């Protein structure tokens, strides 16, 4: 759905056949990670810009969070553009937003089609590990929102991310960015 209007996205009415997950070789949806790696390698200066909507719903979309983590591990420079700073006012709403982002899990993320969510989740070997990586992408030292929550629990967010990573590293070896 469109996060502004709430309307369901329609497939274009062009004559091109639509290819979804039921035909994985021809489908484009299941190749975003390979495409991002190729863009990083072949397009000097390629960057990812995350345009954040008013309600920060972009962080609740399974494709979006998967792409954020993939960009991070592909060493694609990332920037964030907020709809406005109005959403960050150091009040109860900010705490609610902070808690929402700090406790989010990819397992609860949404997709327009259930098959899309299943496809993304099937590519994630360990959901808790992925969630910890996502927290680093959002709140880490160079995280997308690390400067947006200054003085508002950023140390707590960093500590939580570090605790998650430490707990996971005890149970398995984590992949490092290439």
C-alpha positions as CSV (number, residue, x, y, z in Angstrom):
1,X,0.0,0.0,0.0
2,X,1.0,3.6,-0.5
3,X,2.1,4.9,2.9
4,X,0.6,8.3,2.2
5,X,-2.8,7.5,0.5
6,X,-3.2,3.9,1.8
7,X,-4.2,2.8,-1.7
8,X,-3.1,-0.6,-3.0
9,X,-0.4,-0.3,-5.7
10,X,-1.7,-1.4,-9.1
11,X,0.5,-3.3,-11.6
12,X,1.2,-1.2,-14.6
13,X,-1.0,-1.8,-17.6
14,X,1.8,-2.1,-20.1
15,X,2.0,-5.1,-22.3
16,X,5.0,-6.5,-20.5
17,X,4.3,-9.8,-18.7
18,X,4.6,-9.6,-14.9
19,X,7.0,-12.1,-13.3
20,X,6.7,-12.8,-9.6
21,X,8.3,-15.3,-7.2
22,X,6.6,-18.3,-8.8
23,X,9.2,-18.0,-11.7
24,X,12.4,-17.3,-9.7
25,X,14.8,-17.3,-12.6
26,X,12.8,-14.6,-14.5
27,X,11.7,-12.7,-11.4
28,X,13.5,-9.5,-10.5
29,X,12.4,-9.3,-6.9
30,X,14.7,-12.0,-5.7
31,X,17.9,-10.5,-7.1
32,X,18.1,-7.2,-5.3
33,X,21.1,-8.2,-3.2
34,X,23.1,-9.3,-6.2
35,X,22.1,-6.1,-8.0
36,X,23.3,-4.0,-5.1
37,X,26.6,-5.8,-5.0
38,X,27.0,-5.2,-8.8
39,X,26.1,-1.5,-8.5
40,X,28.6,-1.0,-5.7
41,X,31.3,-2.7,-7.8
42,X,30.5,-1.2,-11.3
43,X,29.1,2.2,-10.5
44,X,31.7,4.4,-8.7
45,X,30.0,6.8,-6.4
46,X,26.8,4.8,-6.1
47,X,25.0,5.5,-2.9
48,X,21.8,4.6,-1.1
49,X,19.4,7.3,0.0
50,X,16.7,6.2,2.4
51,X,13.7,8.6,2.1
52,X,11.9,8.2,5.5
53,X,8.2,8.8,5.5
54,X,6.5,10.8,8.2
55,X,5.6,7.8,10.3
56,X,8.9,5.9,9.7
57,X,6.9,3.1,8.1
58,X,9.8,2.4,5.7
59,X,11.4,0.6,8.6
60,X,8.5,-1.8,8.8
61,X,8.8,-3.0,5.2
62,X,10.7,-6.3,4.8
63,X,12.3,-5.4,1.4
64,X,13.5,-2.1,2.8
65,X,15.2,-3.4,5.9
66,X,16.7,-6.2,3.9
67,X,18.1,-3.7,1.4
68,X,19.5,-1.5,4.3
69,X,21.4,-4.4,5.7
70,X,22.6,-5.5,2.3
71,X,23.8,-2.0,1.5
72,X,25.7,-1.9,4.8
73,X,27.5,-5.2,4.2
74,X,28.2,-4.3,0.5
75,X,29.9,-1.1,1.8
76,X,27.5,1.1,-0.1
77,X,27.5,4.6,1.5
78,X,24.1,5.3,3.0
79,X,22.3,8.5,3.8
80,X,18.9,9.3,5.2
81,X,16.4,12.0,4.4
82,X,13.6,12.5,6.9
83,X,10.2,13.8,5.8
84,X,10.7,16.4,8.4
85,X,12.4,16.7,11.8
86,X,9.0,17.3,13.3
87,X,8.8,13.6,14.1
88,X,11.8,14.0,16.5
89,X,10.8,16.4,19.2
90,X,12.2,14.9,22.4
91,X,8.8,13.9,23.8
92,X,6.6,10.8,24.4
93,X,6.1,10.3,20.7
94,X,9.9,10.2,20.2
95,X,10.2,7.6,22.9
96,X,7.5,5.6,21.2
97,X,9.3,5.9,17.9
98,X,12.7,5.1,19.5
99,X,11.3,2.0,21.2
100,X,9.6,0.9,18.0
101,X,12.9,1.1,16.0
102,X,15.1,-0.3,18.8
103,X,12.9,-3.4,19.3
104,X,11.9,-4.1,15.7
105,X,12.5,-7.5,14.1
106,X,12.5,-8.4,10.4
107,X,10.1,-11.3,11.3
108,X,7.4,-8.7,12.0
109,X,8.1,-6.6,8.9
110,X,5.4,-6.4,6.2
111,X,5.3,-6.9,2.5
112,X,2.6,-6.2,-0.1
113,X,2.5,-9.9,-0.9
114,X,3.0,-12.8,1.6
115,X,5.2,-14.5,-0.9
116,X,7.6,-11.5,-0.9
117,X,8.0,-11.7,2.9
118,X,8.6,-15.4,2.7
119,X,11.2,-14.9,0.0
120,X,13.1,-12.3,2.0
121,X,12.9,-14.3,5.3
122,X,14.1,-17.5,3.5
123,X,17.3,-15.6,2.6
124,X,18.1,-14.8,6.2
125,X,20.0,-17.5,8.0
126,X,19.5,-16.2,11.5
127,X,16.8,-13.7,12.3
128,X,18.2,-12.5,15.6
129,X,21.6,-11.9,13.9
130,X,19.9,-10.0,11.1
131,X,18.0,-7.9,13.7
132,X,21.3,-7.1,15.5
133,X,22.8,-6.0,12.2
134,X,19.8,-3.9,11.4
135,X,20.2,-2.1,14.8
136,X,23.8,-1.3,13.9
137,X,22.7,0.1,10.6
138,X,20.1,2.3,12.3
139,X,21.8,3.3,15.6
140,X,25.5,2.3,15.3
141,X,28.3,4.9,15.3
142,X,27.7,5.7,11.7
143,X,24.1,4.5,11.7
144,X,21.3,6.2,9.7
145,X,19.7,7.7,12.7
146,X,22.6,7.9,15.1
147,X,22.6,11.7,15.1
148,X,18.8,12.0,15.2
149,X,18.4,10.5,18.7
150,X,21.4,12.3,20.3
151,X,20.8,12.7,24.0
152,X,17.8,10.5,23.7
153,X,18.9,7.0,24.5
154,X,21.5,6.8,21.7
155,X,24.0,5.3,24.1
156,X,21.3,2.8,25.2
157,X,20.6,1.9,21.6
158,X,24.3,1.4,20.9
159,X,24.6,-0.7,24.0
160,X,21.6,-2.8,23.1
161,X,23.0,-3.3,19.6
162,X,26.4,-4.2,21.1
163,X,24.8,-6.7,23.6
164,X,22.9,-8.3,20.7
165,X,26.0,-8.7,18.6
166,X,28.0,-10.0,21.6
167,X,25.4,-12.6,22.5
168,X,25.2,-13.7,18.9
169,X,29.0,-13.8,18.5
170,X,29.2,-16.2,21.5
171,X,26.8,-18.6,19.7
172,X,28.2,-18.3,16.2
173,X,30.7,-16.3,14.2
174,X,29.1,-13.3,12.5
175,X,30.0,-12.3,9.0
176,X,32.0,-9.1,8.7
177,X,31.4,-6.5,6.0
178,X,33.5,-7.3,2.9
